[in-house]
Amino acid sequence: MSEAEVLIVGGGPSGMVSALCLAQAGVSCVLLERQPGLCEHPKAHEINARTLEILAGLGFDLDALAAEASPPEDAARILFCRSINEEFGRIDLLEEDIARSYREHVRAEPAYLNLSQVELERALRARVRERPEIELLTGAEWEGFAGERRSRIRARATEARRELAHRYLIAADGASSRVRAALGITMEGPARLLDFVSAYLELDLSEHVNTRAKLYWLFEPAAPGTLIAHHVERRWVYHFPLFEHERIESFTPAVIATRLAVALGREVAEEAVKSISLWRMSAQVAPTFRAGDAFLVGDAAHRFPPTGGLGLNTGVADAHNLAWKLAAVLRDQADPALLDTYEQERRPVARSNCEESLANFDNIFAVPASLGLPRSGLELKARVERWSASFPRLARRVLQRAVELPAQLIMGRFRRSAVVRERVREAIAAQVAHFDRLGLDIGYVYREGALVPDAPAPAPEDPVRCYVPSAAAGARLPHLWLDEGRARSTHDLIDPLGFTLLVLAGEGWDAAVTSVGRELRAPLRVRALRASAEARARYLEVAEVTERGALLIRPDGHVAWRCRDLPSAPAEALGEALRACHLR
C-alpha cells in the first residue's frame, strides 16, 4: 500500500490548483483524475481578478494565459440580439466608469480573461507535471474508502486496484462527487433548475460578426440560446434549454448546424460541430465542507448557475484557502483546529455566490420580457417540435413557423416603437451586475475563521459591482502601487509560505517578530513598505492604521489581524494574534 500526505480526487481546476498550492508549500500529494486526458469540450470561460491573482502567486505567466484568451475588447462586450448581427443592445465593461475601478484595484492587465477552461486546464496540467511533489494518476478512479485514511483506487484501463494511505483527502471530483456521496453529505438547494444542450464548435467568425464580443444572447425564435465566443477566431459554444419531453440524442451535429445557420445568418458546416453534451443547472451548496479528514472544494462543495461565471473562480479560491492550512497542520506549524476555519470562511462565500448566480439567471428573463416574449415560449416551441416530430417534413415546418410567427411579430416592434426600444435598453442595463462584479470577486470579507475579529469593513452601496478597498481582518489585502512606475505592489510583499507582518516603520515590530519567532514553528517575517510619499499616504488611508501600526497577512493574502498602532507590548499582542489563527 502506497502513501501520500494528501490525496486529491479530481483533476479539474480546483483539484489542480489544490495540488499546486500544496506543492508550493512542499507538501506531497497524489492527484487522481478518472479521465485519461483533458476534456476538449469547453465549459467555463470567465477567469476573474481573484483567480488571476492566485495563479500569479503560483508563478503562472499571465501574459501567456492572455495570449490564449480572447482579446480584452471582445471579453468586455456582451450583446443581446435577435440573430448574431441584429443587436438590441449591449453591455461594455470598457466603459470608463467601469474600467476605471478595475485599473485601480487589480494589478493584472487585463483584470479578467475570457479564457476557455480547456486552455486553463492545459496550462495547469503542464505545471502539475513539472512539480516533483505531485504524483498525477490519470485514467484512475476513486472507488471508495478502504478504512480510516485509506482509499481504494482503480486503473480504468487495466482494472488494476490498489490501496492508498493518506493523511487528508480533498474531494474535487465535481458536481456528482463520489467522495461527497461516500461521506454522506447531501446538497442543499434545487438540484435541477433546467437542463441545457451544449454544442462546441470550431469556427472563425471574425469576418462575419458585426461586433466582436464574448457572449451573445440570441432571441431568434427559430434558434434561441446563448452563443459564447471563447475566441471569435477559434472556438464557440452554443447553449440552449433541453426540456423534459426532449432527448439529447435528437440534437445531432446536423440539427445543431441548421439551428446555428439561422442564428448566424450564414451556413454552418456539420463538421464544425465537434462535440455535444448535456449539462444540468443547479443551485446547491453542501451543508458542510468537511467530514473528518476529508474536505470538499469546487463543484463538489457547491453548484451554481453559470450566470455570473462564479463557479470555477469560487472553486479556485476554495483550493487556495484550504491548501495553506493543510500545509501548516501537516508541518506541525498550526493546531488542527485551523482546518475548521476552511468551512467557516468559504461556505458563506459560496452561499453568497450561489444566491447571486441564481438571481442573475432569474433576472436575465427581464430582457425577453421587455420585448414582450413570454418566459414559457421556449418550452411551448419545444413541445410543438417534439409533438410534430413524426409529421411529414412540410407539415412539421408549417407548425413550427406558426409557433414562431407571434414571436417574430413581437420582436418586430423593436424597430417600430421607440417605447419598446427604451424598455429593452433599460432591461439590458439592469443586467450589468451579471458581468461587472468586482466587489463580489475581490471584496468578500471573512467574518470568522483564522483571524482576529475587527471592525466591519465598509459596506458599499452595491456590494456586487462596487469594491471598497479595506484592510479589515478577513479582507483581501488591497492592491496598491508602491512606486510611481507601477512596478511594485503591496501584493509583492505577501509570503505564500508564511505570515507577513506589514509595517511602515519596523521600530518596535522587528524585536517583536524576533521574540515571537523564537518559539513559533510557522514562518513569520516583517516587511517594511518602501513607498513613495503618495503611496504611503494612500496606504495609511486604506489600511486605517497609524505610521506605527501593522497588518498581519496570511499566506493566501487575506488580513489576519489589523493593529492600528504600536501596542505597549508588541510581542505579546503579536503572539496572541498568531494563536488566534491557531499557529504554533
N, C-alpha and C positions, 0 to 999 in steps of 0.2 A: 504493500500500500504506500503510495507516494504522499507527500505532504506539501502544503502551501500555507503561508501566513493568511492570505485572503483568496478565496475562490470567488470569481465574478462570473455569474451566469448571464450571458447575453452580450454580444459584441457589437451592439449599435453605438450611437454617440455617447449615451450615458455610461455604458459599460466601458468603452474605450477611454473616455475621459477619467473614469474612476481608476482604471489601470495606470494611466499616465501620471495622474496626481500621486498615486501611491508610489510608483516607481521613482518619481522626482524626490520623494521623501525617503527613498532607499528601502521600501517595503517590497518584498517579493510577492507575486500573485500569479494565479492561473486564470486566464481569460478564456471562457468556454463559449463557443459560437456554433450553433447547430447547422448553419448553412456552410457549405464548403467554400463559397466565395462571396463577394459583395453583391448585394441586390442591385440590379441595374434599373429597376423601376423607381423613379424619383418619388419621394414622399414630401417631407418638409423642405422649405426653401428660405425661410426667414432666419437669419443669423443676427441676433440683436447685439447691442453695445456691450452688455454684460458678458455674453458668451465670447465676444472678441477679446475682452479684457482677460478672461480666463485662459483662452488659447494663447494669447501673447505671453502670459505668465508661464506657460508650459514651453515656451520657446518657438512657437509657430511663427512663420513669416507671413504676416497679414497681407503683405503685398502679393505674395504668391497665391493666397486664397482669393484675393480680389481679382486676380487675373483670370480665375476660373468662373467668377461670378459675372452677372450681367453688369453693364456699365452703370455707374451711380445714377445717371439721369433716368435710365429705364427703371431702376429699383425704386425710384421716388414717385413713380406715377401709377395710379390706379384708375382705370377707366370703367365707366358704366355705359353700356352700348346696347343697341338693337342687334346688329351684327358688328363684326370687329371694327369696321370703318364707318359706322353710323353712331356717333357719340352723342350721349345725352348729357354727360358732364364728367368731371374728373376730380381727383384729389392729387395734389402735387406737394410732396414733402420738401421740395426745394424752395417753396415759397419762403421769403426771407424771415417771417416771424417764426416759422417752424425750424428752418435750417439753423438759425442763429443759436438756438438752445442746444442743438447737437454739437455745433462747433465749440461752444463754451464749456460744455460739461463732459465731453467724451474725447479721449485722446486720439483714438483711431480715426483715420481718414481713408475711406468713408466710415461713418459711425455705425453702419449696419450693412449687411450684404444680402443680396438676393442670390443665394448660392444653393444649388441643388444638394440635398442631403447625400446623394450619390458621391458628389465630389468631396464633400466634407469627410465622409467616411473613408474615401480613398486616401485622403491626407492623414487622417487619424490612424488608419491601418498601417500605413508606411512608417509612422512614428512608433507605433506599438512594436513593430517587428525590429526596430532599432534598439529597443530597450532590453538589456540582459535580465532585468528584474522581472520581465513579463514572459510567461510561457503561454503562447497563443495556441489553443486547440480548436481548429475549425472542423466542421463536419462531425462535431461531438455533441452529444445530448445529455443534459442533466436528467437522470431518471428518478431521483428521489434521495432522501436521507437514508444513510446506512447505519445510523446511530448518532450519538452526540458528536457534533463537529466532524462528521464524515458524510460524504456523498457518493452516490453511485453514478458513474459516467459510462456512456456507451458510444463507441465509434460507429457512426451510422453506415459507413461503407463496408466495414468488416464484421460488425456486430460484436467486436471485442469489448469486454467490460472490465472495469477496474474500480477500485475504491480510492477516494482521495480524502485525506485528513486535512482540515483547515481550521484555523483559529476563528475566522469570521467569514461570513458569506454575504455577498452583495447580489441581490436579485435585480438584474437589469434586463430581464427577459420579456419585456414588452407587455402590451395590454392584456394578453391572455396568459400571463405569467404562471408557469407551472410551479415555481417556487412559492409564489404567494398562495396558490391553492393548497400546496402541501403544508404550509404554515397555518392554514385555516383562517386566513384573513379574507373577508368578503368586502367588496367595494360598496361605498355609499353613493347614491345618486342614480339617475337614469342610465341604464346600460345601453339603451338604443333610442336615439333621437331620430335618426334617419340613416338609411344605407345609401352608399354612393358607388357609382361606377367611376373608375379612374383609368384613363387611357393615356399611355405615354407615347409621344410622337417625336420623331426626329425630323424637324423641318427648319428651313431657313426662310423666314417670312420678313426679313429685313427690307426687302424691296416691295413688299405688299402692304404692310400696315401703314396707315397714315400717321399714327402716333405710337412710338415705341413706349411700352410700359411693362410692368411685371405681372399685372393682373387685369383681366378683362371680364367684367360681369356681363353676361350675354342674356338678353331678354327676347331674342328672336323666337317666336312660338314654335317654329319647326326645329330649332336646335338650341334650346335654353341650356344654361350651365355656366361654369366658370372655366375660363381658359387662362392658365398660368404660364407665363413665359419664364422658365428657369434661365433661358438665354435665347433672345429673339433669333439668333442665327443658328442655334443648335438643338435645343430641346424644349418641348412644350408638354404640359399635362392638361387634359380636359376632364373636368368633373361634372357629373350630373346625377340627380337622385335616382335611386332604384327603389320602386315601391313594392309593397308586399306581394302583389299579384304578378310581378315581373321576375324574370330569371336572368342572371348574369350571362348565361350561355347564349342568350339571344342577341347579345351585343357583340357581334363578330367584328373583326377589323373592317370588313366591307360596310357594315352598318355604321360604325364609327366614322369612317371616311365620308360616307354620304351625309351624315349629320354635320360634320365639320365643313363640308363644301358649302353648306347653307350659311353656317356661322361665319365663315371666312370670305364668302363671295368668290371662291376660286376652287378649282378641282384639287382634291387631295388623293394621292395615290394610296391604295390599300397597304402597300409595303411600308409607308411612313408610320403606320401604327405598329409599334414594336412590342407592346405588351398591354394587357388589360387586366385590371384587378378589382376586387370588391373591398370596400372598407366601411366600417360602421362608426358613425359619430356618437360618442358617449360624453357624459359629463359626470365623472366619478372621481372620488378621492378616497383612498384607503383610510379606515378609522385609526390605524396605527401604521407607522413606517418601520416598526421594529418588532421582532419576535425573538427573544433571546439573543443569540449572536448573529442573527440574520437581519439584513436591512433591505428595504425596498427603495429603489431610485427610478426616476424617469417614469415611463408609461406603466411600469409595474406598480407604481405608487399612485399615479393619477392619470386620468384620460380626459382630455379637453376637446371641445370642438376646435377645428383648425383656425377659426375666425379670430385672428389676432396673432397667430404664429407663436403661441406661448408654450406649446408642448415640449418641443426639443430643447428650447432655451431653459425652461424650468428644470428639465432633467439634467442638463449640463451643470447648472448651479447646485442641484442636489449632490451630484458626484463631487463637486469641488468642496462643498461644505462637509461632507462625510469623510473624505479621504484624509484630511489633515488630522481629524480627530482620531480615526483609526490608527494612523501612524504614531500619534502621540501616546496612545494607550499601549500599542504594541512595543514601543521603545521605552515603556515604563516612565514616560515623561509626564503622564497625566493619569488621574484616577479614572477607572472605568465608568464612573458616573458621567464623565464628559460625553459619552456616547448617547446618553439620554437627551442631550441637547440637540441632537440632529433632528429628531421629530419635533421638538419644541420650536425650533427655528424654521424648518422647511415646510411643515404641514400647513401653517397659516398662510404662507406664501402660495402654496399650491391651491388652497381653497379660494383665495382671492383671485388667482389667475383663472381658475375654473369658472368662477362666477362671471368674471369679465368676458371670457370667451363665449359663454352661453348668452350673455347679454348682447354681445356683438352679433351672434347668429340670429337672435330674435330681431335685432334692430335692422338687419340688412333687408328684411322684407318690407321695410318702410319705403324703399325705393320703387319696387314694382307697384306697391300700393299707391304711391303718388302719381303713377301713370294711369291708375285705375284698374290694374291687373289683380285679380283675387289670388290669395295665397294658395287656394285649393286648385288653381288652374292647371298646374303641372301634373298633379295626380289624376285629374279628370282626363287630361290628354293621354296619359299613360294607360289609363283604364280602357279608353276607346281603342288605342292601338293594340292592346292585348286582346280585347274582345273581338276585334276585326281581323286578327292575325290569320284566320283560316279563310277569309273572304278572298275573292279574286282580286288581283292587284289593283285594277282600276277602281273597283268598289271601295277597297281599303283606302286608296288615296283620296277619294271623294269624301269619305267620312273624316279622314284626318284634316283635310282642308276646311271642312265645315266646322270642326272644333277650333282650328287655328284662326279662322276668319275674324271672330269677335275680338280676339287679342290683337290681330293686325290692325283692325279699325280703331281700337282703343289707343294703340301706340301712335297711330297716325295723328292723333290730336296734339302730340308734342310739337309737330311742325306748325299746326294751325292755330294753336292757342297760347298766347303769352302767359295766361294764368297757369296753364298746365306746366309750361316750361319753368316758371318761377317755383312752383310747388315741387317739381322734380329736383331742381337745384338746391332747394332748402333741404330736401330729404338726403341728397348726396352729401351736403355739407355736414349733416348730422352724423355721418359715418367716419369723420376724421379720427376720432379716438380709437377706432378699429385698427388704424395704421400708425398714427402718431401717438406713441405710448412711452415716451422716455421716462416719465415718472414711475410707471409700472415696471419698466425694465431695470432701472438702476436706483429707484428711490425707495424701495421697500426697506423697512427697518425691523430687525428682530427685537421683539419686546421682552423676551425672556430667553435664557439659554446660557451660553458661555460668555457672559458679560456682567458688568456691574450696572444695574439699572440707573438710568439717568433721566433728566427732564425730557419729556417727549420732544421728538423732532418737530419742527414746524410743519403743520399740515397745509399743503397747497389747496387752493380752491378746487382745482381739478387734479386729483392725485394720479390720474391715468396719464394725462398729457404733460402736466407741469412737474418739473423736477426742481426742488429747492435743496441746494447742497447743504448738508448737515454733517457735523461730526459727533452727533449724539451717539451714545453707546448703542450698538446694533446696526448702525448705518454703514453703508459702504463708504470708505474714505473718499471724500470728493477729489476729483482730478483738478489740480491747479498747476498751471505752469509756473516754474520757479525762476525762469530767466526770460529775458526779452526775446531771445532767439527761439523760444518754444522748443528747446531741446531736452529739458529735464522737467519731469512731472513729479508730483507727490507720490504717484504710483510707483516711481522708480525706487522709492525708499522702502517698499514693502518686502519683507523677507518671506518667501513662500515656505521656508523650512522652520520658521520660528516666530516668536513675538518680537515686535519692534516698538520701542518707546520713542515717539516722535516729539522732539523739543525744538525750541528756538535757541534756548540757552542751556547748555549742558551743566552749568554750575549747580551743584546740589543733586542733580539726577545721575551724573556719572558715578558718583560714590554709591548712590542707592542701587544702581544696576549691578555694580561690582559686588556689593554686600549681598544682595538677594541672589545673584548668580552663583555665589559660592555653594549654596545649598540647593539651587534649582537644577533639575535634570533637563528641563526643557530649554531649548536655545532662546536666549534673550539678548538683545543688543539695543543700544541707544543710538539714534540717528539725529543729528542736528541739521535743521533746514538751512542750507546755504542758498539764500534767495535774494532777489533784488528788493529794494525798499518797497516797491509797489506790490510785489508778490507777498512779502511779509505782512503788509497791512491787510491784504485780501485774505491771507491765511488766518490771521487773528480774528477777522470779521466772521469768516465762515466757521472756524473751529470754536469760537466763543471761549477762548482761553486768554490768559494774560501772557506776557513775554516769558514768564517763568512756568507756565502751565505745560501740560503734556497730554499726548494721546497714546494709548496703548493699542497697537494694531495687531490683529490676528493674522495667521498665515493666509487666510482667504481674503484679506483686505478689508474686513469689517472692523469697526471700532469696538474694542472690548471694554475700554474704560476711558473716560474723559476726566482729567484732573485740571480744573480751571486755573489753579495757582499752585505754587510750590507749597506743599504741606509742611508742618513743623517737623514731622518725622517721615521724610520721603521714602526711606527703605521700608518702614512699617506699612505705609499706605500702598506702596507698590506690591509688597508681598501679599497683602490682603486681596488686592485686585487679582493677582495671579491665582490665588487659592480659590477665589470666586469663579474663576474659569477652570477649576479642577486640575490645575497644573501642580506638579510636584517639584 
